[in-house]
Amino acid sequence: MKKFLQKLKSNKAATGADIVVALSVLTIAMAVVSVIFVNMQGMNKQVNRTAGATRIATNIMENMRASVNANTFTQTGNDDGYTSIENTIADSKQNVKVAVNHKIEKIIENGRIIVRHDNGQISTRDGNSIFNTTIPNGYSAKLTFQVWPKSGAVPYDTVARVIIEVSFKVGEQTKSVTLSTAIARCTKTGW
């Protein structure tokens, strides 16, 4: 111990000030690395949740489009694919026929399905799936079905815009992924 104290006094070894400076630099460097690590973990979680939401929205859209592409025309010449999408979003077994310039919203969250018509009608039931896509816990899906008339078309020929929004929480923030598509209701004579 005496030799160590003699080295300190002779200024040939580390002094108390040198040790304090080295420890300060080391502490600051560790704090910076820790902050970067925590931020990267948060970003990684957000990227994974966004990828999951995109996968869910894409799966819903693909399954919805498959029901349009696989449609068969009924005796009256109506497009069953469009009608099946309309009925699925409206949560109805019968033909709903959403009025032009109106919309229906279907929200799937925490094992509950809520359907809102813009006339104020609301219905709820248990469930967590739409278009053969299960919505996992931690995500919520909102499908909006809004009808517009085609320009110069007969009243039955309309175009619907379907908006698929999948929301999730990252920390305290709510993030969402939105996809949309247009689906034409047509007669047997063509698109």
C-alpha positions in Angstrom: 0.0 0.0 0.0 2.9 2.3 0.8 4.3 1.9 -2.7 1.0 2.7 -4.2 0.7 6.0 -2.2 4.3 6.9 -3.1 3.5 6.4 -6.9 0.5 8.7 -6.5 2.5 11.4 -4.8 5.3 11.2 -7.4 2.8 11.9 -10.2 4.1 8.9 -12.1 0.8 7.0 -11.9 -2.9 7.9 -12.0 -4.1 10.7 -9.8 -7.4 11.1 -8.1 -8.5 13.6 -10.8 -7.5 11.2 -13.6 -9.7 8.5 -12.0 -12.7 10.8 -11.6 -12.4 12.0 -15.3 -12.1 8.4 -16.5 -15.1 7.3 -14.5 -17.2 10.2 -15.7 -16.4 9.5 -19.3 -17.2 5.8 -18.8 -20.5 6.7 -17.1 -21.6 9.1 -19.9 -20.7 6.5 -22.5 -22.7 3.8 -20.8 -25.7 6.2 -20.5 -25.6 7.0 -24.2 -25.4 3.3 -25.2 -28.3 2.5 -22.8 -30.5 5.2 -24.3 -29.7 4.1 -27.9 -30.5 0.5 -26.9 -33.8 1.4 -25.4 -34.8 3.5 -28.4 -33.8 0.7 -30.8 -36.0 -1.8 -28.8 -38.9 0.6 -29.0 -38.4 1.1 -32.8 -38.1 -2.7 -33.2 -41.4 -3.3 -31.4 -43.1 -0.6 -33.6 -41.7 -2.1 -36.8 -42.9 -5.6 -35.8 -46.4 -4.4 -34.8 -46.7 -2.4 -38.1 -45.6 -5.4 -40.1 -48.3 -7.5 -38.2 -51.0 -4.8 -38.9 -50.0 -4.7 -42.6 -50.2 -8.5 -42.8 -53.7 -8.5 -41.3 -55.0 -5.6 -43.6 -53.5 -7.3 -46.7 -55.0 -10.6 -45.7 -58.4 -9.1 -45.3 -58.1 -7.3 -48.6 -56.9 -10.4 -50.5 -59.7 -12.6 -49.0 -62.3 -9.9 -49.8 -61.0 -9.5 -53.4 -61.1 -13.3 -53.8 -64.8 -13.3 -52.9 -65.4 -10.7 -55.7 -63.2 -12.6 -58.3 -64.9 -15.9 -57.4 -68.4 -14.6 -57.7 -71.1 -16.1 -59.8 -73.9 -14.2 -61.4 -77.4 -14.9 -60.1 -80.5 -15.3 -62.2 -81.1 -11.6 -62.0 -77.6 -10.8 -63.2 -76.5 -9.2 -60.0 -72.9 -9.5 -58.8 -72.8 -11.9 -55.8 -69.2 -11.0 -54.9 -70.0 -7.3 -54.3 -73.2 -8.3 -52.4 -71.3 -10.8 -50.2 -68.8 -8.1 -49.3 -71.6 -5.7 -48.5 -73.4 -8.3 -46.4 -70.2 -9.4 -44.6 -69.3 -5.9 -43.6 -72.9 -5.1 -42.6 -73.0 -8.3 -40.6 -76.2 -9.4 -42.3 -77.4 -12.7 -43.9 -79.8 -10.9 -46.2 -79.0 -8.4 -49.0 -78.4 -5.1 -47.3 -78.1 -2.8 -50.3 -76.2 0.1 -48.7 -77.7 3.3 -50.1 -75.6 5.5 -52.4 -73.5 8.1 -50.5 -73.9 6.2 -47.2 -71.5 4.0 -45.3 -71.3 1.1 -42.8 -68.4 0.6 -40.4 -67.4 -2.7 -38.9 -65.0 -2.7 -35.9 -63.4 -5.9 -34.6 -61.6 -5.5 -31.3 -61.0 -7.6 -28.2 -63.3 -10.4 -29.4 -66.2 -8.1 -30.1 -67.6 -7.0 -33.4 -69.5 -3.7 -33.6 -71.4 -2.6 -36.8 -72.3 1.0 -37.2 -74.6 2.2 -39.9 -74.6 5.9 -40.6 -78.3 6.0 -39.8 -77.4 5.5 -36.2 -78.1 1.7 -36.0 -75.5 -0.1 -34.0 -75.2 -3.9 -33.4 -72.7 -5.9 -31.5 -71.8 -9.6 -31.1 -68.9 -11.8 -30.1 -66.3 -12.6 -32.7 -62.8 -11.8 -33.9 -62.7 -12.7 -37.6 -63.7 -11.2 -40.9 -63.2 -12.5 -44.4 -61.5 -15.6 -42.9 -58.9 -13.4 -41.2 -58.6 -13.6 -37.4 -57.8 -10.3 -35.7 -55.3 -11.2 -32.9 -55.4 -9.6 -29.4 -53.7 -6.3 -29.4 -55.0 -5.3 -32.8 -58.3 -3.8 -33.9 -59.7 -3.7 -37.4 -62.1 -1.2 -38.8 -63.7 -1.8 -42.2 -65.7 1.0 -43.8 -67.9 0.3 -46.8 -69.0 3.5 -48.6 -71.1 3.5 -51.7 -70.8 6.1 -54.6 -72.8 6.0 -57.9 -70.8 5.5 -61.1 -71.2 8.5 -63.3 -73.9 8.0 -65.9 -74.8 4.5 -64.5 -78.1 3.0 -63.8 -78.9 3.2 -60.0 -77.8 -0.4 -59.4 -74.4 0.1 -60.9 -72.3 1.6 -58.1 -68.8 1.6 -56.8 -68.0 1.0 -53.2 -64.9 2.1 -51.5 -63.7 -0.3 -48.8 -61.2 1.1 -46.3 -59.4 -1.3 -44.0 -57.7 0.3 -41.0 -55.8 -1.9 -38.5 -54.8 -0.2 -35.3 -52.4 -1.2 -32.5 -50.7 0.3 -29.5 -47.0 0.8 -29.2 -46.3 2.0 -25.6 -48.9 4.8 -25.0 -49.3 5.7 -28.7 -52.0 4.2 -31.0 -50.7 3.6 -34.5 -52.6 2.4 -37.6 -52.2 0.9 -41.1 -54.8 1.8 -43.7 -55.5 0.2 -47.0 -58.4 0.9 -49.4 -59.8 -0.4 -52.6 -62.8 0.2 -54.9 -65.2 -2.5 -55.8 -67.7 -2.2 -58.6 -71.2 -3.6 -58.5 -72.0 -4.6 -62.0 -74.7 -6.3 -64.0 -74.2 -9.4 -66.2 -73.5 -7.2 -69.2 -70.0 -6.3 -67.9 -67.9 -4.0 -65.8 
